[in-house]
Amino acid sequence: MQLYIGNKNYSSWSMRPWVLLRQFAIPFEEVMLRFADESQFKQRALAISPTGRVPVLVDGDLVVWDTLAIAETLAEKFPQLALWPKDAKARARARSICAEMHSGFGALRSHCPMNIEASFPAIGAKLMAEHAAVQADLNRITGMWQQALFASGGPFLFGAFSIADAYFAPVVMRMRSYVLPVTADIAAYCERVTSSAAVQAWSHDALQEHDFVAHDEPYRTAPAR
């Protein structure tokens, strides 16, 4: 299988299936399409997917270009790995919170774009003070996490690491970069996600990129050359 992704520093959508594949030790080939050259990125992305976006999973003649669809495809292909929780009710809840993440939380997404190499504590504090919608998104996400952790007993949202944890890993990265205020139990969960082998590997690679993509940098200007 091949997984086409964008820059690891910026691409939250790409992070989800990559972390899932890596955490469960599923063999795949990574194909990086860098955002820096916008025209080349679009041309290469359209050559493999009708949307011209990443991530895209290619498995033989099968092409899957939606993040949640990729997760479901992998769960069907590797049922022995239990990528979703084994319990039916827990599995339904996990699917529900992933679907909510997939389509919602626009304020957090737009105001706090993922930027793993950056640290924006002052901007995070300003956003929390000035944008009630960002606070509302944060409250909803952390509330979902607390309910899931309480029901499962942890250490991850549904006990063992699952699609749900991979799906929310980019949110954890946002919380770290913008130093968003969370309770001690949520901070501990974020630390467990950050310390997982796959997230560690993704973050390490992100810090090696040194690309500056202006479209993804609302809070910084390009460094002098």
PyMOL CGO cylinders between C-alpha atoms (Angstrom):
from pymol import cmd
from pymol.cgo import CYLINDER

trace = [
    CYLINDER, 0.00, 0.00, 0.00, 0.99, 3.59, -0.58, 0.3, 1, 1, 1, 1, 1, 1,
    CYLINDER, 0.99, 3.59, -0.58, -0.13, 6.54, 1.50, 0.3, 1, 1, 1, 1, 1, 1,
    CYLINDER, -0.13, 6.54, 1.50, 0.13, 9.95, -0.14, 0.3, 1, 1, 1, 1, 1, 1,
    CYLINDER, 0.13, 9.95, -0.14, 0.49, 12.73, 2.42, 0.3, 1, 1, 1, 1, 1, 1,
    CYLINDER, 0.49, 12.73, 2.42, 1.31, 16.43, 2.70, 0.3, 1, 1, 1, 1, 1, 1,
    CYLINDER, 1.31, 16.43, 2.70, 3.82, 18.18, 4.94, 0.3, 1, 1, 1, 1, 1, 1,
    CYLINDER, 3.82, 18.18, 4.94, 3.96, 16.54, 8.34, 0.3, 1, 1, 1, 1, 1, 1,
    CYLINDER, 3.96, 16.54, 8.34, 4.29, 19.89, 10.08, 0.3, 1, 1, 1, 1, 1, 1,
    CYLINDER, 4.29, 19.89, 10.08, 0.99, 21.16, 8.69, 0.3, 1, 1, 1, 1, 1, 1,
    CYLINDER, 0.99, 21.16, 8.69, -1.18, 18.34, 7.33, 0.3, 1, 1, 1, 1, 1, 1,
    CYLINDER, -1.18, 18.34, 7.33, -3.52, 17.27, 10.10, 0.3, 1, 1, 1, 1, 1, 1,
    CYLINDER, -3.52, 17.27, 10.10, -5.60, 15.17, 7.70, 0.3, 1, 1, 1, 1, 1, 1,
    CYLINDER, -5.60, 15.17, 7.70, -2.51, 13.27, 6.56, 0.3, 1, 1, 1, 1, 1, 1,
    CYLINDER, -2.51, 13.27, 6.56, -1.42, 12.66, 10.13, 0.3, 1, 1, 1, 1, 1, 1,
    CYLINDER, -1.42, 12.66, 10.13, -4.46, 10.56, 10.99, 0.3, 1, 1, 1, 1, 1, 1,
    CYLINDER, -4.46, 10.56, 10.99, -4.02, 7.55, 8.65, 0.3, 1, 1, 1, 1, 1, 1,
    CYLINDER, -4.02, 7.55, 8.65, -0.21, 7.73, 8.83, 0.3, 1, 1, 1, 1, 1, 1,
    CYLINDER, -0.21, 7.73, 8.83, -0.28, 7.46, 12.63, 0.3, 1, 1, 1, 1, 1, 1,
    CYLINDER, -0.28, 7.46, 12.63, -2.85, 4.68, 12.45, 0.3, 1, 1, 1, 1, 1, 1,
    CYLINDER, -2.85, 4.68, 12.45, -0.77, 2.64, 10.01, 0.3, 1, 1, 1, 1, 1, 1,
    CYLINDER, -0.77, 2.64, 10.01, 2.46, 3.21, 11.92, 0.3, 1, 1, 1, 1, 1, 1,
    CYLINDER, 2.46, 3.21, 11.92, 1.01, 2.54, 15.39, 0.3, 1, 1, 1, 1, 1, 1,
    CYLINDER, 1.01, 2.54, 15.39, -0.41, -0.81, 14.26, 0.3, 1, 1, 1, 1, 1, 1,
    CYLINDER, -0.41, -0.81, 14.26, 2.75, -1.72, 12.32, 0.3, 1, 1, 1, 1, 1, 1,
    CYLINDER, 2.75, -1.72, 12.32, 0.89, -2.06, 9.01, 0.3, 1, 1, 1, 1, 1, 1,
    CYLINDER, 0.89, -2.06, 9.01, 3.42, -1.98, 6.16, 0.3, 1, 1, 1, 1, 1, 1,
    CYLINDER, 3.42, -1.98, 6.16, 3.03, 0.93, 3.74, 0.3, 1, 1, 1, 1, 1, 1,
    CYLINDER, 3.03, 0.93, 3.74, 5.05, 3.21, 1.52, 0.3, 1, 1, 1, 1, 1, 1,
    CYLINDER, 5.05, 3.21, 1.52, 4.90, 6.92, 2.31, 0.3, 1, 1, 1, 1, 1, 1,
    CYLINDER, 4.90, 6.92, 2.31, 4.70, 9.29, -0.65, 0.3, 1, 1, 1, 1, 1, 1,
    CYLINDER, 4.70, 9.29, -0.65, 5.20, 12.94, 0.32, 0.3, 1, 1, 1, 1, 1, 1,
    CYLINDER, 5.20, 12.94, 0.32, 3.60, 15.67, -1.76, 0.3, 1, 1, 1, 1, 1, 1,
    CYLINDER, 3.60, 15.67, -1.76, 4.97, 18.92, -0.35, 0.3, 1, 1, 1, 1, 1, 1,
    CYLINDER, 4.97, 18.92, -0.35, 2.71, 21.94, -0.10, 0.3, 1, 1, 1, 1, 1, 1,
    CYLINDER, 2.71, 21.94, -0.10, 5.49, 24.42, -0.92, 0.3, 1, 1, 1, 1, 1, 1,
    CYLINDER, 5.49, 24.42, -0.92, 5.07, 24.08, -4.70, 0.3, 1, 1, 1, 1, 1, 1,
    CYLINDER, 5.07, 24.08, -4.70, 1.33, 24.56, -4.97, 0.3, 1, 1, 1, 1, 1, 1,
    CYLINDER, 1.33, 24.56, -4.97, 0.99, 23.93, -8.71, 0.3, 1, 1, 1, 1, 1, 1,
    CYLINDER, 0.99, 23.93, -8.71, 3.11, 20.77, -8.63, 0.3, 1, 1, 1, 1, 1, 1,
    CYLINDER, 3.11, 20.77, -8.63, 1.26, 19.54, -5.54, 0.3, 1, 1, 1, 1, 1, 1,
    CYLINDER, 1.26, 19.54, -5.54, -2.12, 19.95, -7.22, 0.3, 1, 1, 1, 1, 1, 1,
    CYLINDER, -2.12, 19.95, -7.22, -0.94, 18.30, -10.43, 0.3, 1, 1, 1, 1, 1, 1,
    CYLINDER, -0.94, 18.30, -10.43, 0.47, 15.27, -8.62, 0.3, 1, 1, 1, 1, 1, 1,
    CYLINDER, 0.47, 15.27, -8.62, -2.51, 14.99, -6.28, 0.3, 1, 1, 1, 1, 1, 1,
    CYLINDER, -2.51, 14.99, -6.28, -5.03, 15.14, -9.13, 0.3, 1, 1, 1, 1, 1, 1,
    CYLINDER, -5.03, 15.14, -9.13, -3.12, 12.37, -10.88, 0.3, 1, 1, 1, 1, 1, 1,
    CYLINDER, -3.12, 12.37, -10.88, -4.08, 9.96, -8.09, 0.3, 1, 1, 1, 1, 1, 1,
    CYLINDER, -4.08, 9.96, -8.09, -7.30, 11.39, -6.64, 0.3, 1, 1, 1, 1, 1, 1,
    CYLINDER, -7.30, 11.39, -6.64, -10.35, 13.21, -8.05, 0.3, 1, 1, 1, 1, 1, 1,
    CYLINDER, -10.35, 13.21, -8.05, -10.21, 15.73, -5.19, 0.3, 1, 1, 1, 1, 1, 1,
    CYLINDER, -10.21, 15.73, -5.19, -6.59, 16.77, -5.66, 0.3, 1, 1, 1, 1, 1, 1,
    CYLINDER, -6.59, 16.77, -5.66, -6.06, 16.57, -1.90, 0.3, 1, 1, 1, 1, 1, 1,
    CYLINDER, -6.06, 16.57, -1.90, -4.23, 14.39, 0.60, 0.3, 1, 1, 1, 1, 1, 1,
    CYLINDER, -4.23, 14.39, 0.60, -4.23, 11.92, 2.20, 0.3, 1, 1, 1, 1, 1, 1,
    CYLINDER, -4.23, 11.92, 2.20, -4.85, 9.21, -0.38, 0.3, 1, 1, 1, 1, 1, 1,
    CYLINDER, -4.85, 9.21, -0.38, -4.45, 5.47, 0.19, 0.3, 1, 1, 1, 1, 1, 1,
    CYLINDER, -4.45, 5.47, 0.19, -3.57, 3.38, -2.85, 0.3, 1, 1, 1, 1, 1, 1,
    CYLINDER, -3.57, 3.38, -2.85, -3.83, -0.38, -2.53, 0.3, 1, 1, 1, 1, 1, 1,
    CYLINDER, -3.83, -0.38, -2.53, -3.35, -2.01, -5.92, 0.3, 1, 1, 1, 1, 1, 1,
    CYLINDER, -3.35, -2.01, -5.92, -6.14, -0.66, -8.12, 0.3, 1, 1, 1, 1, 1, 1,
    CYLINDER, -6.14, -0.66, -8.12, -8.07, 0.66, -5.11, 0.3, 1, 1, 1, 1, 1, 1,
    CYLINDER, -8.07, 0.66, -5.11, -7.83, 4.40, -4.40, 0.3, 1, 1, 1, 1, 1, 1,
    CYLINDER, -7.83, 4.40, -4.40, -9.34, 5.82, -1.20, 0.3, 1, 1, 1, 1, 1, 1,
    CYLINDER, -9.34, 5.82, -1.20, -9.17, 9.59, -0.77, 0.3, 1, 1, 1, 1, 1, 1,
    CYLINDER, -9.17, 9.59, -0.77, -11.14, 10.40, 2.39, 0.3, 1, 1, 1, 1, 1, 1,
    CYLINDER, -11.14, 10.40, 2.39, -9.54, 10.13, 5.82, 0.3, 1, 1, 1, 1, 1, 1,
    CYLINDER, -9.54, 10.13, 5.82, -12.43, 8.41, 7.53, 0.3, 1, 1, 1, 1, 1, 1,
    CYLINDER, -12.43, 8.41, 7.53, -12.92, 6.11, 4.54, 0.3, 1, 1, 1, 1, 1, 1,
    CYLINDER, -12.92, 6.11, 4.54, -9.23, 5.20, 4.73, 0.3, 1, 1, 1, 1, 1, 1,
    CYLINDER, -9.23, 5.20, 4.73, -9.65, 4.28, 8.40, 0.3, 1, 1, 1, 1, 1, 1,
    CYLINDER, -9.65, 4.28, 8.40, -12.69, 2.13, 7.65, 0.3, 1, 1, 1, 1, 1, 1,
    CYLINDER, -12.69, 2.13, 7.65, -10.90, 0.46, 4.72, 0.3, 1, 1, 1, 1, 1, 1,
    CYLINDER, -10.90, 0.46, 4.72, -7.95, -0.43, 6.93, 0.3, 1, 1, 1, 1, 1, 1,
    CYLINDER, -7.95, -0.43, 6.93, -10.27, -1.75, 9.66, 0.3, 1, 1, 1, 1, 1, 1,
    CYLINDER, -10.27, -1.75, 9.66, -11.91, -4.05, 7.12, 0.3, 1, 1, 1, 1, 1, 1,
    CYLINDER, -11.91, -4.05, 7.12, -8.61, -5.14, 5.60, 0.3, 1, 1, 1, 1, 1, 1,
    CYLINDER, -8.61, -5.14, 5.60, -7.01, -5.95, 8.97, 0.3, 1, 1, 1, 1, 1, 1,
    CYLINDER, -7.01, -5.95, 8.97, -9.88, -7.11, 11.24, 0.3, 1, 1, 1, 1, 1, 1,
    CYLINDER, -9.88, -7.11, 11.24, -7.46, -9.04, 13.45, 0.3, 1, 1, 1, 1, 1, 1,
    CYLINDER, -7.46, -9.04, 13.45, -5.86, -5.76, 14.56, 0.3, 1, 1, 1, 1, 1, 1,
    CYLINDER, -5.86, -5.76, 14.56, -9.06, -4.31, 16.07, 0.3, 1, 1, 1, 1, 1, 1,
    CYLINDER, -9.06, -4.31, 16.07, -8.47, -0.78, 14.80, 0.3, 1, 1, 1, 1, 1, 1,
    CYLINDER, -8.47, -0.78, 14.80, -11.93, 0.08, 16.13, 0.3, 1, 1, 1, 1, 1, 1,
    CYLINDER, -11.93, 0.08, 16.13, -12.89, -1.00, 19.69, 0.3, 1, 1, 1, 1, 1, 1,
    CYLINDER, -12.89, -1.00, 19.69, -14.02, -4.62, 19.89, 0.3, 1, 1, 1, 1, 1, 1,
    CYLINDER, -14.02, -4.62, 19.89, -17.13, -3.84, 21.93, 0.3, 1, 1, 1, 1, 1, 1,
    CYLINDER, -17.13, -3.84, 21.93, -20.04, -2.90, 19.66, 0.3, 1, 1, 1, 1, 1, 1,
    CYLINDER, -20.04, -2.90, 19.66, -21.29, 0.00, 21.79, 0.3, 1, 1, 1, 1, 1, 1,
    CYLINDER, -21.29, 0.00, 21.79, -17.79, 1.40, 22.24, 0.3, 1, 1, 1, 1, 1, 1,
    CYLINDER, -17.79, 1.40, 22.24, -17.22, 1.00, 18.51, 0.3, 1, 1, 1, 1, 1, 1,
    CYLINDER, -17.22, 1.00, 18.51, -20.36, 3.01, 17.75, 0.3, 1, 1, 1, 1, 1, 1,
    CYLINDER, -20.36, 3.01, 17.75, -19.28, 5.77, 20.13, 0.3, 1, 1, 1, 1, 1, 1,
    CYLINDER, -19.28, 5.77, 20.13, -15.80, 5.82, 18.61, 0.3, 1, 1, 1, 1, 1, 1,
    CYLINDER, -15.80, 5.82, 18.61, -17.26, 6.15, 15.12, 0.3, 1, 1, 1, 1, 1, 1,
    CYLINDER, -17.26, 6.15, 15.12, -19.55, 8.93, 16.34, 0.3, 1, 1, 1, 1, 1, 1,
    CYLINDER, -19.55, 8.93, 16.34, -16.80, 11.08, 17.81, 0.3, 1, 1, 1, 1, 1, 1,
    CYLINDER, -16.80, 11.08, 17.81, -14.59, 10.56, 14.76, 0.3, 1, 1, 1, 1, 1, 1,
    CYLINDER, -14.59, 10.56, 14.76, -17.44, 11.58, 12.47, 0.3, 1, 1, 1, 1, 1, 1,
    CYLINDER, -17.44, 11.58, 12.47, -18.05, 14.67, 14.61, 0.3, 1, 1, 1, 1, 1, 1,
    CYLINDER, -18.05, 14.67, 14.61, -14.36, 15.57, 14.31, 0.3, 1, 1, 1, 1, 1, 1,
    CYLINDER, -14.36, 15.57, 14.31, -14.51, 14.91, 10.58, 0.3, 1, 1, 1, 1, 1, 1,
    CYLINDER, -14.51, 14.91, 10.58, -17.26, 17.47, 9.96, 0.3, 1, 1, 1, 1, 1, 1,
    CYLINDER, -17.26, 17.47, 9.96, -17.10, 19.88, 12.88, 0.3, 1, 1, 1, 1, 1, 1,
    CYLINDER, -17.10, 19.88, 12.88, -15.00, 22.12, 15.11, 0.3, 1, 1, 1, 1, 1, 1,
    CYLINDER, -15.00, 22.12, 15.11, -14.50, 24.73, 12.41, 0.3, 1, 1, 1, 1, 1, 1,
    CYLINDER, -14.50, 24.73, 12.41, -13.43, 27.46, 14.83, 0.3, 1, 1, 1, 1, 1, 1,
    CYLINDER, -13.43, 27.46, 14.83, -10.61, 25.40, 16.31, 0.3, 1, 1, 1, 1, 1, 1,
    CYLINDER, -10.61, 25.40, 16.31, -9.51, 24.26, 12.86, 0.3, 1, 1, 1, 1, 1, 1,
    CYLINDER, -9.51, 24.26, 12.86, -9.44, 27.73, 11.33, 0.3, 1, 1, 1, 1, 1, 1,
    CYLINDER, -9.44, 27.73, 11.33, -7.98, 29.67, 14.24, 0.3, 1, 1, 1, 1, 1, 1,
    CYLINDER, -7.98, 29.67, 14.24, -5.51, 26.99, 15.40, 0.3, 1, 1, 1, 1, 1, 1,
    CYLINDER, -5.51, 26.99, 15.40, -4.07, 25.34, 12.28, 0.3, 1, 1, 1, 1, 1, 1,
    CYLINDER, -4.07, 25.34, 12.28, -1.69, 22.49, 13.05, 0.3, 1, 1, 1, 1, 1, 1,
    CYLINDER, -1.69, 22.49, 13.05, 1.91, 23.65, 13.20, 0.3, 1, 1, 1, 1, 1, 1,
    CYLINDER, 1.91, 23.65, 13.20, 4.02, 21.13, 15.09, 0.3, 1, 1, 1, 1, 1, 1,
    CYLINDER, 4.02, 21.13, 15.09, 7.29, 23.05, 15.04, 0.3, 1, 1, 1, 1, 1, 1,
    CYLINDER, 7.29, 23.05, 15.04, 5.76, 26.29, 16.37, 0.3, 1, 1, 1, 1, 1, 1,
    CYLINDER, 5.76, 26.29, 16.37, 4.83, 27.46, 19.85, 0.3, 1, 1, 1, 1, 1, 1,
    CYLINDER, 4.83, 27.46, 19.85, 2.07, 30.06, 20.14, 0.3, 1, 1, 1, 1, 1, 1,
    CYLINDER, 2.07, 30.06, 20.14, 1.10, 30.40, 23.82, 0.3, 1, 1, 1, 1, 1, 1,
    CYLINDER, 1.10, 30.40, 23.82, 0.28, 34.11, 23.56, 0.3, 1, 1, 1, 1, 1, 1,
    CYLINDER, 0.28, 34.11, 23.56, -1.83, 33.55, 20.47, 0.3, 1, 1, 1, 1, 1, 1,
    CYLINDER, -1.83, 33.55, 20.47, -3.61, 30.65, 22.14, 0.3, 1, 1, 1, 1, 1, 1,
    CYLINDER, -3.61, 30.65, 22.14, -4.48, 32.83, 25.15, 0.3, 1, 1, 1, 1, 1, 1,
    CYLINDER, -4.48, 32.83, 25.15, -5.69, 35.62, 22.84, 0.3, 1, 1, 1, 1, 1, 1,
    CYLINDER, -5.69, 35.62, 22.84, -7.86, 33.22, 20.83, 0.3, 1, 1, 1, 1, 1, 1,
    CYLINDER, -7.86, 33.22, 20.83, -9.44, 31.81, 23.98, 0.3, 1, 1, 1, 1, 1, 1,
    CYLINDER, -9.44, 31.81, 23.98, -10.22, 35.32, 25.21, 0.3, 1, 1, 1, 1, 1, 1,
    CYLINDER, -10.22, 35.32, 25.21, -11.57, 36.69, 21.94, 0.3, 1, 1, 1, 1, 1, 1,
    CYLINDER, -11.57, 36.69, 21.94, -13.29, 33.74, 20.23, 0.3, 1, 1, 1, 1, 1, 1,
    CYLINDER, -13.29, 33.74, 20.23, -16.03, 32.02, 22.17, 0.3, 1, 1, 1, 1, 1, 1,
    CYLINDER, -16.03, 32.02, 22.17, -16.38, 29.45, 19.39, 0.3, 1, 1, 1, 1, 1, 1,
    CYLINDER, -16.38, 29.45, 19.39, -12.79, 28.26, 19.94, 0.3, 1, 1, 1, 1, 1, 1,
    CYLINDER, -12.79, 28.26, 19.94, -13.54, 27.81, 23.64, 0.3, 1, 1, 1, 1, 1, 1,
    CYLINDER, -13.54, 27.81, 23.64, -16.77, 25.98, 22.78, 0.3, 1, 1, 1, 1, 1, 1,
    CYLINDER, -16.77, 25.98, 22.78, -14.94, 23.60, 20.42, 0.3, 1, 1, 1, 1, 1, 1,
    CYLINDER, -14.94, 23.60, 20.42, -12.28, 22.92, 23.04, 0.3, 1, 1, 1, 1, 1, 1,
    CYLINDER, -12.28, 22.92, 23.04, -14.92, 22.26, 25.70, 0.3, 1, 1, 1, 1, 1, 1,
    CYLINDER, -14.92, 22.26, 25.70, -16.80, 19.84, 23.46, 0.3, 1, 1, 1, 1, 1, 1,
    CYLINDER, -16.80, 19.84, 23.46, -13.70, 17.92, 22.45, 0.3, 1, 1, 1, 1, 1, 1,
    CYLINDER, -13.70, 17.92, 22.45, -12.32, 17.58, 25.97, 0.3, 1, 1, 1, 1, 1, 1,
    CYLINDER, -12.32, 17.58, 25.97, -15.80, 16.66, 27.24, 0.3, 1, 1, 1, 1, 1, 1,
    CYLINDER, -15.80, 16.66, 27.24, -15.97, 13.81, 24.71, 0.3, 1, 1, 1, 1, 1, 1,
    CYLINDER, -15.97, 13.81, 24.71, -12.53, 12.66, 25.73, 0.3, 1, 1, 1, 1, 1, 1,
    CYLINDER, -12.53, 12.66, 25.73, -13.39, 12.68, 29.43, 0.3, 1, 1, 1, 1, 1, 1,
    CYLINDER, -13.39, 12.68, 29.43, -16.52, 10.62, 28.84, 0.3, 1, 1, 1, 1, 1, 1,
    CYLINDER, -16.52, 10.62, 28.84, -14.64, 8.09, 26.73, 0.3, 1, 1, 1, 1, 1, 1,
    CYLINDER, -14.64, 8.09, 26.73, -11.74, 7.82, 29.16, 0.3, 1, 1, 1, 1, 1, 1,
    CYLINDER, -11.74, 7.82, 29.16, -14.09, 7.40, 32.12, 0.3, 1, 1, 1, 1, 1, 1,
    CYLINDER, -14.09, 7.40, 32.12, -16.10, 4.69, 30.35, 0.3, 1, 1, 1, 1, 1, 1,
    CYLINDER, -16.10, 4.69, 30.35, -13.06, 2.75, 29.14, 0.3, 1, 1, 1, 1, 1, 1,
    CYLINDER, -13.06, 2.75, 29.14, -10.69, 3.32, 32.03, 0.3, 1, 1, 1, 1, 1, 1,
    CYLINDER, -10.69, 3.32, 32.03, -7.99, 4.43, 29.56, 0.3, 1, 1, 1, 1, 1, 1,
    CYLINDER, -7.99, 4.43, 29.56, -5.16, 4.76, 28.91, 0.3, 1, 1, 1, 1, 1, 1,
    CYLINDER, -5.16, 4.76, 28.91, -6.52, 5.77, 25.49, 0.3, 1, 1, 1, 1, 1, 1,
    CYLINDER, -6.52, 5.77, 25.49, -10.03, 6.88, 24.59, 0.3, 1, 1, 1, 1, 1, 1,
    CYLINDER, -10.03, 6.88, 24.59, -11.45, 3.37, 24.27, 0.3, 1, 1, 1, 1, 1, 1,
    CYLINDER, -11.45, 3.37, 24.27, -8.86, 1.47, 26.25, 0.3, 1, 1, 1, 1, 1, 1,
    CYLINDER, -8.86, 1.47, 26.25, -6.25, 0.39, 23.73, 0.3, 1, 1, 1, 1, 1, 1,
    CYLINDER, -6.25, 0.39, 23.73, -5.02, 2.76, 21.02, 0.3, 1, 1, 1, 1, 1, 1,
    CYLINDER, -5.02, 2.76, 21.02, -7.59, 2.90, 18.22, 0.3, 1, 1, 1, 1, 1, 1,
    CYLINDER, -7.59, 2.90, 18.22, -8.70, 4.89, 15.19, 0.3, 1, 1, 1, 1, 1, 1,
    CYLINDER, -8.70, 4.89, 15.19, -10.23, 7.42, 17.58, 0.3, 1, 1, 1, 1, 1, 1,
    CYLINDER, -10.23, 7.42, 17.58, -6.84, 8.26, 19.11, 0.3, 1, 1, 1, 1, 1, 1,
    CYLINDER, -6.84, 8.26, 19.11, -5.21, 8.55, 15.68, 0.3, 1, 1, 1, 1, 1, 1,
    CYLINDER, -5.21, 8.55, 15.68, -8.08, 10.75, 14.58, 0.3, 1, 1, 1, 1, 1, 1,
    CYLINDER, -8.08, 10.75, 14.58, -7.63, 13.17, 17.45, 0.3, 1, 1, 1, 1, 1, 1,
    CYLINDER, -7.63, 13.17, 17.45, -3.82, 13.18, 17.43, 0.3, 1, 1, 1, 1, 1, 1,
    CYLINDER, -3.82, 13.18, 17.43, -3.73, 16.40, 15.35, 0.3, 1, 1, 1, 1, 1, 1,
    CYLINDER, -3.73, 16.40, 15.35, -5.96, 18.07, 17.94, 0.3, 1, 1, 1, 1, 1, 1,
    CYLINDER, -5.96, 18.07, 17.94, -3.45, 17.09, 20.61, 0.3, 1, 1, 1, 1, 1, 1,
    CYLINDER, -3.45, 17.09, 20.61, -0.76, 18.75, 18.48, 0.3, 1, 1, 1, 1, 1, 1,
    CYLINDER, -0.76, 18.75, 18.48, -2.85, 21.91, 18.28, 0.3, 1, 1, 1, 1, 1, 1,
    CYLINDER, -2.85, 21.91, 18.28, -3.36, 21.96, 22.05, 0.3, 1, 1, 1, 1, 1, 1,
    CYLINDER, -3.36, 21.96, 22.05, 0.39, 21.73, 22.52, 0.3, 1, 1, 1, 1, 1, 1,
    CYLINDER, 0.39, 21.73, 22.52, 1.32, 24.40, 19.99, 0.3, 1, 1, 1, 1, 1, 1,
    CYLINDER, 1.32, 24.40, 19.99, -1.23, 26.92, 21.25, 0.3, 1, 1, 1, 1, 1, 1,
    CYLINDER, -1.23, 26.92, 21.25, -0.94, 25.85, 24.91, 0.3, 1, 1, 1, 1, 1, 1,
    CYLINDER, -0.94, 25.85, 24.91, -4.72, 25.60, 25.22, 0.3, 1, 1, 1, 1, 1, 1,
    CYLINDER, -4.72, 25.60, 25.22, -5.94, 25.24, 28.82, 0.3, 1, 1, 1, 1, 1, 1,
    CYLINDER, -5.94, 25.24, 28.82, -7.11, 21.72, 29.72, 0.3, 1, 1, 1, 1, 1, 1,
    CYLINDER, -7.11, 21.72, 29.72, -7.71, 19.79, 32.92, 0.3, 1, 1, 1, 1, 1, 1,
    CYLINDER, -7.71, 19.79, 32.92, -5.08, 17.51, 34.42, 0.3, 1, 1, 1, 1, 1, 1,
    CYLINDER, -5.08, 17.51, 34.42, -6.72, 14.32, 33.15, 0.3, 1, 1, 1, 1, 1, 1,
    CYLINDER, -6.72, 14.32, 33.15, -6.88, 15.66, 29.60, 0.3, 1, 1, 1, 1, 1, 1,
    CYLINDER, -6.88, 15.66, 29.60, -3.28, 16.87, 29.79, 0.3, 1, 1, 1, 1, 1, 1,
    CYLINDER, -3.28, 16.87, 29.79, -2.27, 13.36, 30.86, 0.3, 1, 1, 1, 1, 1, 1,
    CYLINDER, -2.27, 13.36, 30.86, -4.15, 11.85, 27.93, 0.3, 1, 1, 1, 1, 1, 1,
    CYLINDER, -4.15, 11.85, 27.93, -2.46, 14.29, 25.55, 0.3, 1, 1, 1, 1, 1, 1,
    CYLINDER, -2.46, 14.29, 25.55, 0.91, 13.25, 26.93, 0.3, 1, 1, 1, 1, 1, 1,
    CYLINDER, 0.91, 13.25, 26.93, 0.11, 9.58, 26.33, 0.3, 1, 1, 1, 1, 1, 1,
    CYLINDER, 0.11, 9.58, 26.33, -0.86, 10.32, 22.72, 0.3, 1, 1, 1, 1, 1, 1,
    CYLINDER, -0.86, 10.32, 22.72, 2.23, 12.45, 22.18, 0.3, 1, 1, 1, 1, 1, 1,
    CYLINDER, 2.23, 12.45, 22.18, 4.43, 9.71, 23.65, 0.3, 1, 1, 1, 1, 1, 1,
    CYLINDER, 4.43, 9.71, 23.65, 3.01, 6.97, 21.42, 0.3, 1, 1, 1, 1, 1, 1,
    CYLINDER, 3.01, 6.97, 21.42, 5.54, 5.57, 18.98, 0.3, 1, 1, 1, 1, 1, 1,
    CYLINDER, 5.54, 5.57, 18.98, 3.70, 6.69, 15.84, 0.3, 1, 1, 1, 1, 1, 1,
    CYLINDER, 3.70, 6.69, 15.84, 3.09, 10.27, 17.00, 0.3, 1, 1, 1, 1, 1, 1,
    CYLINDER, 3.09, 10.27, 17.00, 6.70, 10.52, 18.12, 0.3, 1, 1, 1, 1, 1, 1,
    CYLINDER, 6.70, 10.52, 18.12, 7.86, 9.40, 14.66, 0.3, 1, 1, 1, 1, 1, 1,
    CYLINDER, 7.86, 9.40, 14.66, 5.52, 11.80, 12.86, 0.3, 1, 1, 1, 1, 1, 1,
    CYLINDER, 5.52, 11.80, 12.86, 6.60, 14.73, 15.05, 0.3, 1, 1, 1, 1, 1, 1,
    CYLINDER, 6.60, 14.73, 15.05, 10.28, 13.91, 14.56, 0.3, 1, 1, 1, 1, 1, 1,
    CYLINDER, 10.28, 13.91, 14.56, 9.83, 14.01, 10.79, 0.3, 1, 1, 1, 1, 1, 1,
    CYLINDER, 9.83, 14.01, 10.79, 7.80, 17.22, 10.98, 0.3, 1, 1, 1, 1, 1, 1,
    CYLINDER, 7.80, 17.22, 10.98, 10.64, 18.99, 12.77, 0.3, 1, 1, 1, 1, 1, 1,
    CYLINDER, 10.64, 18.99, 12.77, 13.05, 18.02, 10.00, 0.3, 1, 1, 1, 1, 1, 1,
    CYLINDER, 13.05, 18.02, 10.00, 11.07, 19.58, 7.16, 0.3, 1, 1, 1, 1, 1, 1,
    CYLINDER, 11.07, 19.58, 7.16, 11.95, 23.30, 7.48, 0.3, 1, 1, 1, 1, 1, 1,
    CYLINDER, 11.95, 23.30, 7.48, 9.39, 24.27, 4.82, 0.3, 1, 1, 1, 1, 1, 1,
    CYLINDER, 9.39, 24.27, 4.82, 7.50, 27.53, 5.26, 0.3, 1, 1, 1, 1, 1, 1,
    CYLINDER, 7.50, 27.53, 5.26, 4.08, 27.45, 3.64, 0.3, 1, 1, 1, 1, 1, 1,
    CYLINDER, 4.08, 27.45, 3.64, 2.54, 30.91, 3.89, 0.3, 1, 1, 1, 1, 1, 1,
    CYLINDER, 2.54, 30.91, 3.89, -1.02, 29.63, 3.46, 0.3, 1, 1, 1, 1, 1, 1,
    CYLINDER, -1.02, 29.63, 3.46, -0.60, 27.55, 6.62, 0.3, 1, 1, 1, 1, 1, 1,
    CYLINDER, -0.60, 27.55, 6.62, 1.16, 30.29, 8.60, 0.3, 1, 1, 1, 1, 1, 1,
    CYLINDER, 1.16, 30.29, 8.60, -1.35, 32.93, 9.74, 0.3, 1, 1, 1, 1, 1, 1,
    CYLINDER, -1.35, 32.93, 9.74, 0.77, 33.89, 12.75, 0.3, 1, 1, 1, 1, 1, 1,
    CYLINDER, 0.77, 33.89, 12.75, 4.31, 34.03, 11.35, 0.3, 1, 1, 1, 1, 1, 1,
    CYLINDER, 4.31, 34.03, 11.35, 6.12, 35.58, 8.42, 0.3, 1, 1, 1, 1, 1, 1,
    CYLINDER, 6.12, 35.58, 8.42, 8.61, 33.79, 6.21, 0.3, 1, 1, 1, 1, 1, 1,
    CYLINDER, 8.61, 33.79, 6.21, 12.14, 33.69, 7.65, 0.3, 1, 1, 1, 1, 1, 1,
    CYLINDER, 12.14, 33.69, 7.65, 14.81, 35.75, 5.93, 0.3, 1, 1, 1, 1, 1, 1,
    CYLINDER, 14.81, 35.75, 5.93, 16.88, 33.82, 3.41, 0.3, 1, 1, 1, 1, 1, 1,
]
cmd.load_cgo(trace, "trace")
